[in-house]
């Protein structure tokens, strides 16, 4: 094998390794899309990651340096109660939209990066939506609006609520 053949073989091996790595990354990205929904907020539609487990809720949007203007995160809780969010390790300014179990917006508040003070809901909330700061106003979201929470995201883990039976 000549030096040129050896260099070509190394280059070919490197190219094959890069192709294999990119295929692996692509399928990892596809699997992360499973927890994403599209949801209208006001006049715009947002792509929202669904945080429906304690682990996802705790991590939230921490450590991100940016987020596309039409993206955010939908937090889905088991129950409806007063909620408190903070911005620990969150690097981008956000709006938080709190909504009750029926999807009715009960409050919209701005949140500052890295601020560890609590940002409370103005009443019991089952859902919270974090989007880039100013996006709620831009989209025309207002207190009293009713959000169309996608059916697959209404309950943690995509579970459907138990139906009450009228039978006795």
N, C-alpha and C positions, 0 to 999 in steps of 0.2 A: 504494500500500500504506500503510495507516494504521500508527501506532505500535503499536497493539494487534495488528494482523496480523503486523507484524515480530517482536514479542515471541513470538507464538504460533509462528511459523516457526522462530525460534531454539530455543525450547523443544522443538518437535517434532524438530528436527535433533539436539539433545542427547540426547533420549530414544532416537532411532534409533541414535546412536553408542553409547550405553550397552548397548542390546540386542545390537548387533553385537559389542561387546567381551566381554560375558558369554558369548555363544555360543563365541567363540574360546577363552576361558579354560576353558570346560567341555570342549572337545575336547582341550585340552592336558592337563587333569586326567585324562581318560580314557586318554590315551596313556601317562601315567605309571603307571597301574594295571597295565600289562602286566608289570611286574617285581614283582608282589605275589603272595604265596601265603598260604593259611590253613593253619596247622599246629598240631596239638595239642601242648601242653607240660603234662605232668601232667594235672590235672583241667580245664584251660582250653584254649580254642582262641585262638590269636593270629593277627593279621594282620601278616605280615612282609614288608617290602621285601627284595628279593633283591639282595645285593651280590655279583655274580659276575664283575666285571671289576676290574682294578687301580684304575681311576679311581673306581668306586663304593666299593670297599673303602677307599681312601685317604680319601674324604670321609666315609663312614660316617654317623653321626648328629650330626656337627659342626654348630654354630651354631643348633641347635634349642632353643627356650626351654621347650618342653613336648612331651609325646607321650601319646596316649591310653593308658590302662592296659592295653589288650589289643593293643597294637601293639609293633613292634620291627623288628629287622633280622636277616636270615639271611645270613651270610657263607659263600660256597661257594668252596673252593679247589681247584686242580688236583690237589694231592697231600695226603697225610697226613704231618704233621710237627709238631714243637713249634711252638706259636704264641705270639706276644706282642702284646698290645693295649695301647694307652694312650688317654688321654682328652683329648688336645690339642684345644682349641677345642670341647670337648663340654660343654654347659652343664647337663645333667641327670644325676643319679646313675643308674647302670645296674647290672644284673647281667649277667655274661657266662657263658654256658653253652657249654663246649667239648665237642664230640662227635667220635668217630673216624669212619672211613669207613663203618662199619656203623650209625652213628647212636647208638652207646652213649655216654652222658654220662660224660666222664672228669673234669670239674671244673666247679664253679660258684663264681664269685667276684664280690664287690661291686667296683664301680669308682667313684671319686670324681670329680666334675666338675673339669675343667681339670688333672687330675693327669697329668703327663707321664712318670711312672715306669711301667715295663713290668708288665703283669699276665699272667704266663705260664700256659699250659695245664699240667696235671699229666701230660702225655704227648702223643704224636702226635695231632693233630686235623685233620680235613678240614673241619669245620664249626664255626662259632661263632654263637651267637644272643645278640644284645643286646636286653634288655628293661628296663623300669623297675625300679629297685632295689626289692627286696622281692617282685617279681612271681613269681620262681622259687619262693620259699618259700610264698607264697600259693597257687600252683598245685600245690604238692606235688612239684615236680621234684626228683629226687635223683640223686646219682652212681650209675651202674649202670643207670639207666633207658635204654631204647632209644627214641630219637625217630623218629617216622614222617616222615622227610624226604619231602616231595612229589616224585613222580617227575620233574616238570618242573624241579625245583630241585636235583637231585642232582649235576649237573655244571655247570661254568661255561657260560653261554650256552644252557643247556637241552640240551646235547649228551648223548647216551647213551654210556656207556663201550663201548669195543670189546669184542666177545665173543671169547673164545678158541675156536679151532677144535680139535677132536680129530683132524682129518684130518692125515695126515703127507705 
